[in-house]
């Protein structure tokens, strides 16, 4: 397994997704596109490192991915980025 903490990918086209200002804490491995999404962090989209589960919606992320977002929040709340969700979880609830 290769660890990929801070790398960001871009293919140089205007249609590429916006690069996150947050570091990626998950594990990047060959063939990650074949991994079931339940093992991928909802924030960095890599294999979850130190998994946590958001109490409001049950989605999973890397502890550090969640914490980095909570630290930038004035109230410690983090909104789930999943398209079908957008529940808010406070850092004291995980």
C-alpha positions as CSV (number, residue, x, y, z in Angstrom):
1,X,0.0,0.0,0.0
2,X,1.2,3.5,-0.8
3,X,0.3,6.3,1.5
4,X,-0.8,9.5,-0.2
5,X,-1.3,12.1,2.4
6,X,-1.1,15.4,0.6
7,X,-1.1,14.7,-3.2
8,X,-3.7,16.2,-5.4
9,X,-4.6,15.1,-8.8
10,X,-5.6,17.2,-11.8
11,X,-5.7,16.2,-15.5
12,X,-5.3,19.8,-16.6
13,X,-8.7,20.1,-18.3
14,X,-11.3,22.7,-17.4
15,X,-13.9,20.0,-16.7
16,X,-11.8,18.4,-13.9
17,X,-13.3,18.7,-10.3
18,X,-12.1,21.5,-8.1
19,X,-9.0,20.5,-6.1
20,X,-9.7,20.4,-2.4
21,X,-7.8,22.8,-0.1
22,X,-7.8,19.9,2.5
23,X,-5.0,17.3,2.6
24,X,-5.9,13.7,1.7
25,X,-5.2,11.4,4.7
26,X,-6.4,8.1,3.3
27,X,-4.4,5.3,1.6
28,X,-3.9,5.4,-2.1
29,X,-3.4,2.0,-3.7
30,X,-3.2,0.6,-7.2
31,X,-6.7,-0.4,-8.5
32,X,-8.5,1.9,-6.0
33,X,-11.3,2.3,-8.6
34,X,-12.1,-1.4,-8.0
35,X,-12.5,-0.9,-4.2
36,X,-16.1,-0.9,-2.9
37,X,-17.1,2.7,-2.0
38,X,-17.9,1.7,1.6
39,X,-14.1,1.5,2.2
40,X,-13.5,4.9,0.8
41,X,-13.4,8.2,2.8
42,X,-16.3,10.5,1.9
43,X,-13.9,13.4,1.9
44,X,-10.6,12.3,0.3
45,X,-12.1,9.4,-1.7
46,X,-9.1,7.2,-0.7
47,X,-9.1,4.0,1.5
48,X,-10.1,5.1,5.0
49,X,-7.2,5.6,7.5
50,X,-8.3,5.5,11.1
51,X,-12.0,5.2,10.3
52,X,-14.8,7.1,12.0
53,X,-18.5,7.1,11.4
54,X,-20.6,10.2,11.3
55,X,-23.3,9.9,13.9
56,X,-26.0,11.8,12.0
57,X,-25.9,9.9,8.7
58,X,-23.6,6.8,9.2
59,X,-21.2,7.7,6.4
60,X,-17.5,6.9,7.1
61,X,-14.3,8.9,6.8
62,X,-10.7,9.1,7.8
63,X,-10.4,10.6,11.3
64,X,-7.9,13.3,10.1
65,X,-10.1,14.2,7.1
66,X,-13.0,14.9,9.4
67,X,-10.9,16.7,12.0
68,X,-9.2,19.0,9.5
69,X,-12.7,20.1,8.4
70,X,-14.0,20.5,12.0
71,X,-10.9,22.6,12.9
72,X,-11.7,25.1,10.2
73,X,-15.3,25.3,11.3
74,X,-16.2,28.0,13.8
75,X,-18.6,25.6,15.6
76,X,-17.0,22.3,15.0
77,X,-19.8,21.2,12.7
78,X,-19.0,19.2,9.5
79,X,-21.5,18.7,6.6
80,X,-21.4,15.3,4.9
81,X,-20.5,15.8,1.3
82,X,-22.5,12.9,-0.1
83,X,-25.0,13.8,-2.7
84,X,-27.9,12.1,-1.0
85,X,-27.1,13.3,2.5
86,X,-25.7,16.7,3.6
87,X,-26.3,15.9,7.3
88,X,-24.3,17.9,9.8
89,X,-22.2,16.2,12.5
90,X,-20.4,18.0,15.3
91,X,-16.8,16.9,16.1
92,X,-17.9,16.1,19.7
93,X,-20.3,13.5,18.4
94,X,-17.9,11.1,16.6
